[in-house]
């Protein structure tokens, strides 16, 4: 259980970092991108579930988390304006 939580947080942090690189110029710092990436990984999993897209394995989890993190960063950027 704890190992799964740590992996989830690390994948979310990686997703937040990658989403920050993809969405350059978004005006958020590294730590905020990582936190939004963790939230984004949940959002990505939810959205992929709604769309009935299965992303199995580590690579699938990373892709799901990055997509969710990009969406969360985009929405946060809109709300920041």
C-alpha positions as CSV (number, residue, x, y, z in Angstrom):
1,X,0.0,0.0,0.0
2,X,2.7,2.5,1.0
3,X,4.9,1.5,-2.0
4,X,1.9,2.1,-4.4
5,X,1.4,5.5,-2.9
6,X,5.0,6.4,-3.2
7,X,5.0,5.3,-6.9
8,X,1.8,7.2,-7.5
9,X,3.4,10.4,-6.1
10,X,6.7,9.9,-8.1
11,X,4.7,9.3,-11.3
12,X,2.7,12.4,-10.6
13,X,5.8,14.4,-9.9
14,X,7.4,13.2,-13.1
15,X,4.2,14.1,-15.0
16,X,4.1,17.6,-13.5
17,X,7.7,18.2,-14.5
18,X,7.0,16.9,-18.0
19,X,3.8,18.9,-18.3
20,X,5.7,22.0,-17.2
21,X,8.2,21.5,-20.0
22,X,5.3,20.9,-22.5
23,X,3.4,23.9,-21.3
24,X,6.4,26.3,-21.2
25,X,5.7,29.8,-20.3
26,X,2.8,28.8,-18.0
27,X,4.3,30.9,-15.2
28,X,4.3,28.2,-12.5
29,X,7.4,27.1,-10.6
30,X,8.8,23.6,-10.4
31,X,7.1,22.7,-7.1
32,X,3.7,23.9,-8.2
33,X,4.1,22.0,-11.5
34,X,4.9,18.8,-9.5
35,X,1.9,19.3,-7.2
36,X,-0.4,20.0,-10.2
37,X,1.1,16.9,-11.8
38,X,0.1,14.7,-8.9
39,X,-3.4,16.1,-9.2
40,X,-3.2,15.7,-12.9
41,X,-2.4,12.1,-12.7
42,X,-5.7,11.6,-10.9
43,X,-7.5,13.7,-13.5
44,X,-5.9,11.8,-16.3
45,X,-6.9,8.4,-14.8
46,X,-10.4,9.6,-14.4
47,X,-10.6,11.0,-18.0
48,X,-9.1,7.9,-19.5
49,X,-11.6,5.8,-17.6
50,X,-14.5,7.9,-18.9
51,X,-13.2,7.5,-22.4
52,X,-12.7,3.8,-21.8
53,X,-9.0,4.0,-22.7
54,X,-6.8,1.4,-21.0
55,X,-3.3,2.5,-20.2
56,X,-1.6,-0.5,-18.6
57,X,1.9,-0.6,-17.2
58,X,4.4,2.0,-16.2
59,X,4.6,3.7,-19.6
60,X,0.8,3.8,-19.8
61,X,0.6,5.3,-16.3
62,X,3.2,8.0,-17.2
63,X,1.3,8.9,-20.4
64,X,-2.0,9.1,-18.5
65,X,-0.4,11.2,-15.8
66,X,1.2,13.6,-18.3
67,X,-2.0,14.1,-20.2
68,X,-3.9,14.8,-17.0
69,X,-1.1,17.1,-15.8
70,X,-1.1,19.1,-19.0
71,X,-4.9,19.5,-18.7
72,X,-4.6,20.6,-15.1
73,X,-1.8,23.1,-15.9
74,X,-3.8,24.5,-18.8
75,X,-6.9,25.0,-16.6
76,X,-4.7,26.5,-13.9
77,X,-3.2,28.9,-16.4
78,X,-6.7,30.0,-17.5
79,X,-7.8,30.5,-13.9
80,X,-4.6,32.5,-13.2
81,X,-5.5,35.2,-15.8
